[in-house]
Amino acid sequence: MAGAEENEAGTEPETPLGQRMARGTLAQQGGTVAAIVSGLITTTALGRSLTLREFGVYGFVVAFASYLYFVAGTVETTAVNEMAAAGDERERDRAFTRSIVVYAALGCIAGILVALGGALLVGVLDAPAPLAHQARLGAVAVGILTACGWVAKVFQDLLRATHRFSAAAASEATGSIILCVAVLVALWLDAPLWVIIAAGSAIPLYVGLVAICTVALSGVHWSFRPGEIHRGELRRFLKFSGGVFVIAASDLVVTSLDRVVLGALRSAATLGLYEAAIRANNLIRFWVGNFSVTLLPVLTGFQAKDDSERQRGLLLFGTRYTLIAVVGPTVTLMILSDRILGVWLGDRYTLAAPALSIFLIWWLVAPNLSIVSTTLLVERQLRQLAIYAWLAATMNLVLSVALTAWLGLIGVAIGTTAGYLLAVPYFMSFAYEGRGVTVGDFARTAWLPAYAPGVLLAVLLGVARLALPLDNVWSVAAVAGGAVLCYWAGIFFLILDPGERAFARGVLSRT
């Protein structure tokens, strides 16, 4: 019977929590790999089919969808949190209904802002009139698709809240593949730039539609209960979403104003180089971010049970495994940045390599903050998180404006990375207080096992650059892929203890 196979929250059949999280994380990263491959294909096709100016304008306009997509992320955090914390099916349905209502209202507002704001800000670009016209049409299309896509997003949230991480990841991967196909078809048909922009901006709609089908096929129960929306519950939902919104809005400053500053102070061609650097940087950003996807519903359960011991274990060992997963790819991309950009997008984009390496410095630090940040969200300690986020954003803006006029693209990269790094001491001053972990615990358990092999990896890659030509896609892919695999293999066989190796084999054998 279904009732015997699922728990009250409607999750998948019970398995040990560590295995469930590991499989969920692995599935999410598998979905990310599919999204990354699709993104690489899409960006390669765009970079080689469009002129530098067209590519810069494409990225400028499509980015407007992501500028306000952070609002959907704030609703997602609240939706997953409330649905995961629901004590029974009826309570979860009420949380589901509140989520749809909020998504619909904010999606319409975001769509209008994207359409109008994007169309107006196109004027800051150094673009001829016909190209600017295409950009304005594209902004309107992005706005319409944004409004349509947000409502469907709640179904992916439902999958995550019920611990169906594999299904949620599959929805995201399939949506990314659909986006890739849509852009390739538009390029193949030699469609106007605004059509290409529209095809490349609809990821929320693609993912949401696939998630709707997945929910229907997987048998996850949901019910829309508008008559059971209570003002007090809706107010609580909006209050938490509002707090997360204030935190996430700092990302708007970091991601959007960097483009605006660069577009205003430099040429559209420089903006095209920025797009190359930031898209390669985003590969690591997404890789890091997806390790947090399984955390929210799990930490919500720990908080409900006041299970501080398991919170401590997840904080310490979760950071260990996240760093191990992230440091190898990040170091490899840093050392081989010019070679990778050259064989990926063409030699003209190798000028973006120094900026890319600077952007990537942050991702060697960020995994140390991801788990405790999610814990603070679950505990609803939003005020201090907001101060930290806006401190980083403010320093980024000041530094980027000051340095871009002087150094151009590298100035933006330095401003962004330095802004984040300079805010870390404030974050550390409150985030780990009372959690039962020390600097020594992190050094022994997480930092030494990940960073020491990372230094060795950097040295070996430097030698490889000198010894090998690395002038075609096959040699670069072989060295980059081999370096990451050797890094992980070395840690697996030389650093992980027998219990950890057995656990990893068990997870992989059942995935």
Secondary structure, DSSP 8 states (H G I E B T S, - for coil): -HHHHS-TT--SS---HHHHHHHHHHHHHHHHHHHHHHHHHHHHHHHHHS-HHHHHHHHHHHHHHHHHHHHHHHHHHHHHHHHHH-SSHHHHHHHHHHHHHHHHHHHHHHHHHHHHHHHHHGGGS---HHHHHHHHHHHHHHHHHHHHHHHHHHHHHHHHHTT-HHHHHHHHHHHHHHHHHHHHHHHHTT--HHHHHHHTS-HHHHHHHHHHHHHHHHT------GGG--HHHHHHHHHHHHHHHHHHHHHHHHHHHHHHHHHHHS-HHHHHHHHHHHHHHHHHHHHHHGGGTTHHHHHHHHHHHT-HHHHHHHHHHHHHHHHHHHHHHHHHHHHTHHHHHHHHH-GGGGGGHHHHHHHHHGGGTTHHHHHHHHHHHHTT-HHHHHHHHHHHHHHHHHHHHHHHHHHTHHHHHHHHHHHHHHHHHHHHHHHTTTSS--HHHHIIIIIHHHHHHHHHHHHHHHHHHHHS---SHHHHHHHHHHHHHHHHHHHHHHTS-HHHHHHHHHHHHT-
